[in-house]
Amino acid sequence: MKRVLLVIGGGIAAYKCLDLIRRLQERRIAVRCVMTGAAQAFITPLAVGAISNERVATDLFDLEGEREIGHIRMARETDLIVVAPATADLLARMAHGHADDLATAVLLATRVPVLVAPAMNPAMWDHPATRRNVARLEADGIAFIGPNAGEMAEKGEAGVGRMAEVSELVARIENLLTPGAGGKGEIGFLSISAAKGARPLLAGRHVLVTSGPTHEPIDPVRYIANRSSGKQGHAIAAAAHRLGARVTLISGPVQIPVPEGVEVRHVETASEMLDAVEAALPADIAVLAAAVADWRAAEPQRGKIKKRPDAPPPALALAENPDILATIAKPGPQRPPLVIGFAAETQDVIGSAKAKRTAKAADWIVANDVSEARHVFGAERNTVHLLTADNVESWPELSKAEIAEALLRRAAQHLAARRETA
């Protein structure tokens, strides 16, 4: 049986750990818990112990536990340490090697992999001090999952800072506990391998992202659209910002918050989106994730189209919308060095994506199956294929935030390699 040591930090997201423990136990993963003093202000050791069926460790100077150097034993007698929620304070103490409580002492003494799930206010996550601490921990080999974008516990607060969902954590933990993880099972480039103090991977770069659907008016109250939620495109914009890029997000109509730190331009139609994309150039990377309507009403009506008794349904003549991906990927001085398109398919996913990459002259295509049985639209997770000129990579199921992070890290590596060979 695999063993996980769960270090619970002091944030409101600590309540999710009760569900996390249960879900891991269902997968025959043993869970032992360490709680910080702040964590005990949100959930009790009694509740955690009742669910984990293990004694919960809380005190570095526990006479019974430390008789046998308990913090060292806990650090070594596990297969993986998970820190969730990881607050800004806990990340800072980890980054600077503190060991003044049981949680940090265990983390400093361990030789097993560590997975961290940050959770904090968006302003705290974006603060330069937190970014430095995260970069240092990643350079030390600490793996991260999240944080995700969304509403915060504080009323009116939204942005990147929500702890990863329990389902995401369980999937990542299972992956890390699987023999050979870090190869095909684990998207290895999710963790930074740069030296300490290195610049963010996309520092000095401009990343242009399109997201969401377009709405093509039929009359003042009706429009042609699709089911895109914008979650993947917005996650890509957030990931690009976290990696140090200047980000321009061109968003169709969506019901999700704009990621912190990005410049957003709201549009409705495909023509408006193309105009906004062209106005935002030049860019180093263009990620065209929006689900743009292929057609629009040829002649939108100025007044509402009425249903009339005994009259046949009105005919709807369609006109083709501009092809944003093909336009931006066309050779020329304004073409970004890396153009990434998306292909949402319902059959022959890889074959259709290969044809689209060639026809549109895109550098990469991210393809996925959006048939009804997959329930992709509006979901938090997806399974995608990355198609380049030379290869097709089929990634495991990941959260959309993880897909975004992996894609942007791969893009940064691609641009760096081009610079070295230029």
Residue pairs with C-beta under 8 A, 6 or more apart in sequence:
1 28
1 29
1 30
2 28
2 29
2 30
2 79
2 80
2 177
3 29
3 30
3 31
3 32
3 77
3 78
3 79
3 80
4 24
4 29
4 30
4 31
4 32
4 78
4 79
4 80
4 81
4 82
4 173
4 177
5 31
5 32
5 33
5 34
5 74
5 75
5 78
5 80
5 81
5 82
5 106
6 17
6 20
6 21
6 31
6 32
6 33
6 34
6 52
6 81
6 82
6 84
7 33
7 34
7 36
7 81
7 82
7 83
7 84
7 103
7 106
7 107
8 14
8 17
8 33
8 34
8 35
8 36
8 39
8 43
8 48
8 84
8 85
9 36
9 38
9 39
9 83
9 84
9 85
9 86
9 87
9 90
9 103
9 119
10 36
10 37
10 38
10 39
10 40
10 41
10 42
10 85
10 87
10 89
10 90
11 38
11 39
11 42
11 85
11 87
11 119
11 120
11 163
12 42
12 85
12 119
12 153
13 84
13 85
13 119
13 162
13 163
14 39
14 42
14 43
14 85
15 42
15 43
16 84
16 85
16 163
16 165
16 166
17 33
17 43
17 48
17 84
17 85
18 43
18 47
18 48
18 51
19 166
20 84
20 166
20 169
20 170
21 31
21 33
21 48
21 51
21 52
22 51
23 166
23 167
23 170
24 31
24 170
24 173
25 31
25 52
27 170
27 174
29 173
29 174
29 177
30 54
31 52
31 54
32 52
32 54
32 57
32 74
32 78
33 48
33 49
33 52
33 54
33 56
33 57
34 56
34 57
34 58
34 74
34 102
34 103
34 106
35 43
35 45
35 48
35 56
35 57
35 58
35 103
36 90
36 101
36 102
36 103
37 58
37 101
38 87
38 89
40 58
45 56
45 58
48 56
49 55
49 56
57 65
57 70
57 74
57 102
58 102
59 65
59 102
60 66
60 71
60 100
60 101
60 102
60 105
62 70
62 102
65 71
71 102
71 105
71 106
71 109
72 109
74 106
75 81
75 105
75 106
75 107
75 109
75 110
75 111
75 112
76 109
76 110
76 111
76 112
78 110
78 112
79 112
79 177
80 112
80 113
80 114
80 115
80 173
80 176
80 177
81 106
81 107
81 110
81 112
81 113
81 114
81 115
82 114
82 115
82 116
82 117
82 169
82 173
83 90
83 94
83 103
83 107
83 114
83 115
83 116
83 117
84 116
84 117
84 119
84 163
84 164
84 169
85 117
85 118
85 119
85 120
85 163
86 94
86 116
86 117
86 118
86 119
87 118
87 119
87 120
88 118
88 120
88 124
88 125
88 127
88 129
88 130
88 133
90 103
90 104
91 116
91 118
91 130
91 133
91 134
91 137
92 129
92 130
92 133
93 100
93 104
94 104
94 107
94 116
94 133
94 137
94 142
95 132
95 133
95 134
95 136
95 137
96 133
97 108
98 104
98 108
99 105
99 108
99 109
107 114
113 141
113 143
113 176
114 141
114 142
114 143
115 142
115 143
115 144
115 145
115 172
115 173
115 176
116 137
116 142
116 143
116 144
116 145
117 144
117 145
117 146
117 147
117 163
117 164
117 169
118 125
118 134
118 144
118 146
118 147
118 161
118 163
119 146
119 147
119 161
119 162
119 163
120 130
120 147
120 161
121 152
121 154
121 157
121 161
122 152
122 157
122 158
122 159
122 160
122 161
122 260
123 260
124 130
124 161
125 147
125 159
125 160
125 161
125 260
126 160
126 260
126 261
131 200
134 144
135 192
135 194
135 196
135 197
135 198
135 200
136 196
136 197
137 144
138 144
138 191
138 192
138 194
139 192
139 193
139 194
139 195
139 196
139 197
139 198
140 196
141 191
142 191
143 172
143 176
143 190
143 191
144 190
144 191
145 164
145 168
145 169
145 172
145 399
145 402
146 162
146 163
146 164
146 168
146 399
146 401
147 160
147 161
147 162
147 163
147 164
148 160
148 162
148 163
148 164
148 165
148 168
148 235
148 399
148 401
149 158
149 159
149 160
149 162
149 234
149 235
149 238
149 256
149 257
149 259
149 401
150 158
150 162
150 256
150 257
151 157
151 158
151 162
151 257
152 158
152 159
152 161
152 162
158 257
159 257
159 259
159 260
160 238
160 241
160 242
160 259
160 260
164 172
164 399
164 401
165 380
165 399
167 380
167 381
168 380
168 381
168 399
168 401
168 402
171 381
171 397
171 398
171 399
172 402
175 181
175 185
175 186
175 396
176 186
178 185
178 186
182 188
185 396
187 395
187 396
187 398
187 402
187 406
189 406
189 409
189 410
189 413
190 402
190 405
190 406
190 409
192 198
192 201
192 409
194 201
199 244
200 242
200 243
200 244
200 245
201 243
201 244
201 408
201 409
201 412
201 413
202 240
202 243
202 244
202 245
202 285
202 408
202 411
202 412
203 244
203 245
204 244
205 244
205 245
205 246
205 284
205 285
205 412
205 415
206 245
206 246
206 247
206 248
206 282
206 283
206 284
206 285
207 237
207 240
207 245
207 246
207 247
207 248
207 283
207 284
207 285
207 286
207 287
207 408
208 247
208 248
208 250
208 277
208 280
208 281
208 283
208 285
208 286
208 287
208 336
209 233
209 236
209 237
209 240
209 247
209 248
209 249
209 250
209 262
209 286
209 287
209 288
209 289
210 233
210 249
210 250
210 251
210 252
210 273
210 277
210 287
210 288
210 289
210 290
210 292
210 324
211 230
211 232
211 233
211 234
211 236
211 237
211 249
211 250
211 251
211 252
211 254
211 289
211 290
212 228
212 229
212 230
212 233
212 234
212 251
212 252
212 253
212 254
212 290
212 291
213 225
213 226
213 227
213 228
213 230
213 252
213 253
213 254
213 290
213 291
213 292
213 293
214 225
214 252
214 267
214 268
214 269
214 270
214 272
214 273
214 290
214 291
214 292
214 293
214 321
215 223
215 224
215 225
215 252
215 253
215 268
215 269
215 293
216 223
216 224
216 225
216 269
216 270
216 293
216 295
216 296
216 297
216 321
217 223
217 268
217 269
217 296
217 297
217 300
218 224
218 297
218 300
218 301
218 305
218 316
219 300
219 301
219 302
219 303
219 304
219 305
220 301
220 302
220 303
220 304
221 304
222 304
222 305
224 293
224 295
224 296
224 297
225 253
225 293
226 291
226 293
227 291
227 377
227 378
228 252
228 254
228 290
228 291
228 377
229 254
229 255
229 256
229 377
229 378
230 251
230 252
230 254
230 256
230 290
231 256
231 378
231 379
231 380
231 400
232 289
232 342
232 382
232 400
232 403
232 404
233 249
233 251
233 287
233 289
233 290
234 249
234 251
234 254
234 256
234 258
234 259
235 259
235 400
235 401
235 403
235 404
236 287
236 289
236 404
236 407
236 408
237 247
237 249
237 259
237 262
238 259
238 260
238 262
238 401
238 404
239 401
239 404
239 405
239 407
239 408
240 247
240 262
240 285
240 287
240 408
241 247
241 259
241 260
241 261
241 262
242 405
243 408
243 409
243 412
245 284
245 285
245 408
246 263
247 259
247 261
247 262
247 263
248 262
248 263
248 264
248 265
248 280
248 283
249 258
249 259
249 262
249 263
249 264
249 265
250 264
250 265
250 267
250 273
250 276
250 277
250 280
250 290
251 258
251 264
251 265
251 266
251 267
251 290
252 267
252 268
252 273
252 290
252 292
253 266
253 268
258 264
265 276
265 280
267 273
267 275
267 276
269 296
269 321
270 292
270 293
270 296
270 321
270 322
270 324
271 321
271 322
273 290
273 292
273 324
274 322
274 324
274 327
277 286
277 288
277 324
277 328
278 327
278 328
278 334
281 328
281 334
281 336
282 334
282 336
283 336
284 336
284 337
284 338
284 415
285 336
285 337
285 338
285 340
285 408
285 411
285 415
286 328
286 336
286 338
286 339
286 340
287 340
287 407
287 411
288 324
288 325
288 328
288 339
288 340
288 341
288 342
289 342
289 366
290 324
291 342
291 344
292 321
292 324
293 321
294 320
294 321
295 318
295 319
295 320
295 321
296 318
296 319
296 321
297 316
297 317
297 318
297 319
298 317
298 318
298 319
299 317
305 314
323 360
325 339
325 341
325 360
325 362
326 359
326 360
326 361
328 335
328 336
328 339
329 335
329 339
329 341
329 360
329 361
329 362
329 363
330 361
331 361
337 415
337 418
338 363
338 364
338 411
338 414
338 415
339 361
339 362
339 363
339 364
340 362
340 363
340 364
340 365
340 366
340 407
340 411
341 356
341 357
341 360
341 362
341 364
341 365
341 366
342 365
342 366
342 367
342 368
343 349
343 352
343 353
343 356
343 365
343 366
343 367
343 368
344 367
344 368
344 370
344 376
345 352
345 353
345 367
345 368
345 369
345 370
346 369
346 370
346 371
347 371
349 367
349 368
349 369
349 385
350 367
350 385
350 387
350 392
352 367
353 365
353 367
353 385
353 387
354 365
354 387
354 392
356 362
356 365
357 364
357 365
357 387
357 389
363 388
363 389
364 386
364 387
364 388
365 386
365 387
366 384
366 385
366 386
366 387
366 403
366 407
367 384
367 385
367 387
368 374
368 376
368 382
368 383
368 384
368 385
369 376
369 383
370 376
370 377
376 382
379 400
380 399
380 400
381 397
381 398
381 399
381 400
382 397
382 398
382 400
382 403
383 394
383 395
383 396
383 397
383 398
384 395
384 398
384 403
385 392
385 393
385 394
385 395
386 392
386 393
386 395
386 407
386 410
387 393
395 403
395 406
398 406
